Amino acid sequence: MFTKLDLIERIIATNDEQVLAKVSKALEAEAGEFRFTKEQLAMLEERREARRQGKGEGYSLKEVKSMVKRKRA
């Protein structure tokens, strides 16, 4: 197991862009930052468009709460 200082030194010493990208991604995830992928954004847009056209299903907050309560029972 590496200490914090060991990790910092290894990060500073590396020139591998892939390693740095992985470290960056790990730190973003830890900080609670979330980004949708292009595929996820496309799926959301498809669902939004279907909903606009009246093809999608939607539920009110009251309906959702009721469904959750029924599943728990």
N, C-alpha and C positions, 0 to 999 in steps of 0.2 A: 504494500500500500504506500502511496506517495503522500508526502506532506503537501500542504498548500504551497510552500516555497518551492518544493521540487517540481510541482506542476507548473508554477509560474516560470521557472527557469527553463523547463522543457518547451513551453509555449514560445517563449522569447527566442530560444535557440532553433526552432523549426523553421524551415523554409517551404515545407510541404503545404500547398494551398488546400488540399483536401483535408488535412488534419485541422488546419485553422478553420475551415468551413464547418467541420464537425463540432469543434469547440464552440464556435459562434452559435450554432444551432442549439447545442446543449444549454448554453447560457441563456439564450432567448426563451427556451422552454421553461427553464427554472425561474426566470423572471416573470412568468405568467403571460408572456407575449404569445399571441396565437395568430397565425396567418393561414388563410384558406389557400389550398392549392388551386391551380387553374382548373383542374377537373372538378373540384368541389364547388368552385364559383359557377362553373358551367351548369352543374346539376341544380344549384340553387336558382339560377336564372331560368332554367327549364321549368322548375316547379312554380316559380313566380308567374311565368307566362301562362302555364296551365291554369293556375288559380285565377288570373285575370280573365281568362276565357271561360271560366265557370266549370272547368274540367277537374280541378283539384279539390281535394277534401280539406275542410277546415273546421276547427272546433273552437267554441268560445272557451274562455277560462273556466267558466262554470261547468261546461261539459267535460273538460279535461279533468278537473278535480273530481267530478262524479265517477269518471272512468277509473281513476287511480284508486278511489275509495272502494269501488266494486272489486278491483283486482286484489286489494289487500285483504278483503273479507273472505 
